[in-house]
Amino acid sequence: MGCGGTIPSFSLTQSIQGAWGAEFEYEPYSVSLTLPGFWRIVTKINDMQRPGFTKTVILTGLLVGTLDLTAAYISQWIKTGAYSAGMLKYIAGGALGLETSMKGGNGVAILGLFFHYFIAMSWTVLFFVVFPRLKFLHYDKYLVGVLYAVFVGLMMGVVVLRLTALPYKPLDVSNAISGWFVLAIALGVPIAVRAYRFYGVDGEERKKPVVWW
């Protein structure tokens, strides 16, 4: 497979120089992360027992995962005029390393797709779990969604990326801002809107003093 071109991202885009001499951009939101015991923990939380919780979270996670991946492919097409055939393999490189993943076949691409949706689902679950417990999140769904996108972008770029096999590059805020903006559209706001609807919150906290817990 040819390795020229750009692996795009709207989420905290960073550039590295690939081993093949081609410049790549990677999407920290989509790289792999192992979270031991994550699902065992959340299943013990009372909100998991609410009617429709599991269905809402799964559908929301699939939605934001699809939106983010679509945004990355659109970015690739806008920048290069070509389809990014290696994007999912690049994502899988978070676990396998780029030398291995970029030489892989369809199985590696499927692994990258799994990692992408796993991360999307994880951030979705986290928001739905903490939302009823942190009352300041009830202030405004759009503002909260944007801020959550920035939080996710920072965590993926500064913390999670260090735990993967992908090359690490210090955060460049000037380049990250545009990524956070689109991540808000693809992930933060959709998650917040769905959570507000599920929990029956309409932003009433704007009319009250902020209660943090």
Beta strands, then each sheet from edge to edge (+ up, - down):
strand 1: 14-17
strand 2: 23-26
sheet 1: 1+ 2-
end
